[in-house]
Amino acid sequence: MTELMTDLPEFELLELPDTLTEAFDRMVARRGDRTAVRSHDGRISWTWRELAQRVDDLAAAFHALGLRRGDTAALLLRNRPEFYSIDLALVRLGVVPYSLYATSSPEQQAHALTDSGATMIVAEPALMATLGAVSLPRHRIQLEGEVAEGWTALADLTEREREIDLSDVAPPKADDLLTLIYTSGTTGPPKGVMISHRNFLATAEATLDAQRIPEGSTVVSWLPSAHVGERLGGYVIAIVQGWEVVTVDDPRQVIAALPDIHPHYFFAPPRIFEKLRASFETWVLAKPDADRAELEQVLADSEALVDLEQSRQPVPDGLAEASKRAHELLLPWKQMVGLDQLIVAVVATAPNPGPLMRFFHAIGIPMGEAYGLSESGASGTASSRGSIRIGTVGQVSRNMELRIAEDGEILLRGPAVMVGYLNLPEATAQVLDPDGWLHTGDLGSLDEDGYLQVIGRKKEIIISSSGKNIAPVTVESAIISASPFIGQVCCVGDARPYVVALIVLDAEYAAEWGRQHGLAGASLSELAEHSEVRAAVAAGVEAGNARLNRPEQVKRFYIVPGEWLPGRELTPTSKMRRRAIIERYHDEIEELYS
């Protein structure tokens, strides 16, 4: 287990409140003068009581502005403490706040603002350029800085309206909408997922029941608040359980920020954990030969113990001691990167390679995987901290039902499932059947103990020219975990005779390898052409292929000269835009089949 140095209390699963405002009021009473939220840069730190005062002031200001129950308000903010005060103030009034992605195009922003019928937008100047010439709501509130024409400063609102009496404003109810989550739009225009208080609080209870992370724990808020996982884990659950939230306003800097934060709970997509593992490889690579050999050996011993535990086999005493020794030797690295206080790490939002989880378990960090969608309020399955099964996304969450349809599709039902898609009753009816089952569009299977394995999206399944069905995530997970040089993989093969892959180098590991080999400052494009790098990637592909059956194996690959970025090849939450990738690399793909 992780070497914890903490005075956190024992975990207690508190009674589930009806609304987020009830949960907030409870924590203000319980934790008043303790820190509720602070910015990583030290700019702001608010106690629960100070946050509550700001919420009251803003609620009065927004009410005076004319916002009422059922209105919608868009937020274009980075991860910063002000988000919590603004969002909670709107929720207290019964207004439905939702977040816009900072990486979205003006066209995408216009779609969300029009679809939601937003009455107000609150934005920070650094992000307002993404609004372009978009037709904006009548109330335009600027967070800070020199106020643009047609906008009102937030500070002016709160200064003017401190004396407004909100005693007659009815509190929200369990089935009122809490927020909208706009889907990532990988297959068409984003849809507004309507999430109620009941939906998100049911997921919060299920997550806490599985992870058992106590009151007062520290969590990092760094993913966009437009993402269902961040709005849940870095906001709703933090309020329900009384966690201290540390905001990081630049997601590209989250790994660099971890050593200052030392969180107890950290939620991230696989890509972040792959980067952390690559930093471990870099750390080991820089050691003298003898130290490097010892570290590699103790890690191998600890991974052997994980394999025995996962297969529920007896663990020899000698191996248990060796694993304990590994945890001791690897603790300096965990302290260096800020992972030494983790009670549990949770990986979600994208397929997670099993070897990645094996690595983190081996160094003493329980890593669980969760499965859920925006449409299910991020609920579905969870990996309980004491019974994680690598290669699965856990068992069905508390409060939820799960079954596998005849065609292999995963179906979910329970109080966390969305109210529906905003303004899209036909689209809602396509995914929510009359019995309340949400048709997820994902394929999966359950083992004899009820652990779910996700195979992939129904629409993404590759059918080769010989009729073989291939799940791309299975192939990609096998390849990406086979070499620290490989950062991202997109495989192609629909209606083709074999599978090929586009491969992106891991920027950090490749750069460190370059420094170690006299190529300091070499670009990713230059490293992609280096013979030793290409040989290492080829070896990784071969090792990954050894875990796959013949139709799944990658026959040829192309190393992309650069990185894939959100807003281009990736969604704002770092999911691959497969269609965009295939279109962009059309010529390279055709060359792989020539």
Secondary structure, 3 states (H helix, E strand, C coil): CCCCCCCCCCCCCCCCCCCHHHHHHHHHHHHCCCEEEEECCCCCEEEHHHHHHHHHHHHHHHHHHCCCCCCEEEEECCCCHHHHHHHHHHHHHCCEEEECCCCCCHHHHHHHHHHHCCCEEEECHHHHHHHCCCCCCCEEEECCCCCCCCCEEHHHHHHHCCCCCCCCCCCCCCCCEEEEEECCCCCCCCCEEEEEHHHHHHHHHHHHHHHCCCCCCEEEECCCCCCHHHHHHHHHHHHHHCCEEEECCCHHHHHHHHHHHCCCEEEECHHHHHHHHHHHHHHHHCCCHHHHHHHHHHHHHHHHHHHHHHCCCCCCHHHHHHHHHHHHHHHHHHHHHCCCCCCEEEECCCCCCHHHHHHHHHCCCCEEECEECHHHCCCEEECCCCCCCCCCCCEECCCCEEEECCCCEEEEECCCCCCEECCCHHHHHHHECCCCCEEEEEEEEECCCCCEEEEEEHHHCEECCCCCEECHHHHHHHHHCCCCCEEEEEEECCCCCCEEEEEEECHHHHHHHHHHCCCCCCCHHHHHCCHHHHHHHHHHHHHHHCCCCHHHCEEEEEEECCCCCECCCECCCCCECHHHHHHHCHHHHHHHHC
